Each structure stands twice: as structure tokens, then as C-alpha cells.
């Protein structure tokens, strides 16, 4: 298994595990950061899929979440207007998910 994929999966599971519902957390706003350090559009789309899944998870629970996609190194290509292979998807998601 690819170590990057494993790190994404572990980060996602940890974020979900740390956000178990309790009455004290009913009005809490959860914060999730998803990092992208790869220029491969498949990996960039995987990060965007994770953002959608996190959003659906918290919406289903009636809780709020702020999701940030953090890019660095080769991952910066996903945000460049002239080089991004996922720019249209990012634009659609940002309109549909103001918390992204």
C-alpha cells in the first residue's frame, strides 16, 4: 500500500474518531485539513473526494465542519489557473460547499 494513501486514510479516520458526537459537541464547529503534496490529478481528486465525504458525514449528523485543502510542493499545481487539472471541480465544489 502506498504510504501517501495510508497517511491520507489515517488522517481521515483520526478526524472522524476524534469527533464522536456528544451533547457538549452539539454546537461545536469541527475543523478538518486535507493536505495535497502531489501533482497527480488522481491524488488531487482523492483529496477532493475526502472533502466531500467529510462534509456529508457531518451534515448527516447535523454538525458543522470547516474543511481546508492545504497544498504545498507539487500539490500547488492543483490551485494554479494555468496548470490545474481539477480547477473546474474545485470551482463547482466551492460554490456548493461554502465551508470548503
C-alpha positions in Angstrom: 0.0 0.0 0.0 1.3 3.4 -0.9 2.5 5.4 2.1 0.8 8.6 1.0 -2.5 6.9 0.6 -2.1 5.3 4.1 -1.3 8.8 5.6 -4.4 10.2 3.9 -6.5 7.3 5.2 -5.1 7.6 8.8 -5.7 11.3 8.9 -9.3 10.9 7.7 -10.0 8.1 10.2 -8.4 10.1 13.1 -10.5 13.2 12.2 -13.7 11.1 12.3 -12.7 9.3 15.5 -12.0 12.5 17.4 -15.3 13.9 16.5 -17.7 11.4 18.3 -21.0 13.1 18.9 -21.8 14.2 22.5 -24.2 16.8 23.8 -21.2 19.0 24.6 -20.1 19.0 21.0 -23.6 19.7 19.6 -22.7 23.3 18.7 -19.1 22.8 18.1 -17.7 23.5 14.6 -15.3 20.8 13.5 -12.2 21.7 11.5 -10.5 19.3 9.0 -7.4 19.9 7.0 -6.6 17.7 4.0 -3.1 18.1 2.6 -2.1 17.6 -1.0 1.6 17.4 -2.0 1.3 15.6 -5.3 0.7 16.9 -8.8 -1.1 13.7 -9.9 -4.8 14.6 -10.7 -5.9 11.2 -9.3 -4.5 12.1 -5.9 -5.9 15.6 -6.1 -9.3 14.1 -6.9 -8.9 11.7 -4.0 -8.4 14.7 -1.6 -11.5 16.4 -3.1 -13.5 13.2 -2.6 -12.3 13.1 1.0 -13.6 16.6 1.5 -17.0 15.7 0.0 -17.2 12.6 2.3 -16.2 14.6 5.4 -18.8 17.2 4.5 -21.5 14.5 4.0 -20.6 12.8 7.3 -21.0 16.0 9.4 -24.1 17.1 7.5 -25.8 13.7 8.2 -25.1 14.3 11.9 -26.4 17.9 11.9 -23.0 19.2 12.8 -20.9 21.9 11.2 -17.4 21.5 9.7 -14.9 23.7 8.1 -12.7 21.9 5.5 -9.4 23.3 4.3 -7.4 21.9 1.4 -3.7 22.6 2.1 -1.3 22.3 -0.8 2.5 22.5 -1.0 5.2 21.4 -3.3 3.9 19.7 -6.4 0.4 19.9 -4.9 0.3 23.6 -5.6 -0.4 22.7 -9.3 -4.0 21.9 -8.3 -4.6 25.6 -7.5 -2.8 27.2 -10.5 -5.3 28.5 -13.0 -2.9 27.7 -15.9 -1.9 24.1 -14.8 -4.7 22.7 -12.7 -6.4 19.5 -14.0 -9.1 19.8 -11.2 -9.8 23.6 -11.4 -13.4 23.1 -12.7 -14.2 20.6 -9.9 -12.7 23.0 -7.3 -14.9 25.8 -8.7 -18.0 23.7 -8.5 -17.3 22.4 -5.0 -16.5 25.9 -3.7 -19.9 27.0 -4.8 -21.7 24.0 -3.4 -19.8 23.9 -0.1 -19.2 27.4 1.4 -17.4 25.6 4.3 -14.6 24.5 1.9 
